[in-house]
Amino acid sequence: MFKKNPPSPEKSVIKNTRRKVTRIEGNETLDPNDIKHLEHLIDAIESLGLEEFIEYIKSPWRLLWPNFVAGVARWFWALIWATAVIAIIGWTLSTMIDLPLIWKRLEPYVVKVQTEFNRYIEQTDYKKHFESIEWLLRDIRDKQEKLQPKDTIIPPNASYPTP
């Protein structure tokens, strides 16, 4: 499927250029100045790296991967800048909230945000759950103490008696 030794791009460029020059030189309708002008154009095109560009365009993976990486980088920086802009706008509004004219317009929104925040806090209040867990753990501890008296508990640093 693959050739063992593919020709290098430089050789293919030289080969293609020689064919073109041979075709140009074999054409009797062109005068020598036009041939020199065309050879200079061919050299200019080769110096631009047109062959590498064509190879780059022909391979879809060579196009997709750099564009994917560039897109992820753009998305990342856009996210950072959007966060910074929103933070600056929020800070600016918080400093201006004491102004009476702005407060009258923003008051309904501020009240709505505060009520939603308070509702969220009330819904996620786990104090009752923690109290029930604490009661359960105390009950387990009391039952363990009743089953095993304190006299038989060996401290962690003590040595065990040998039989």
Residue pairs with C-beta under 8 A, 6 or more apart in sequence:
7 15
9 51
9 52
9 55
12 51
13 46
13 51
17 42
17 46
20 42
21 39
21 42
24 30
24 35
24 38
24 39
25 35
30 38
55 62
56 62
56 63
57 63
93 106
96 102
97 103
97 106
97 110
154 160
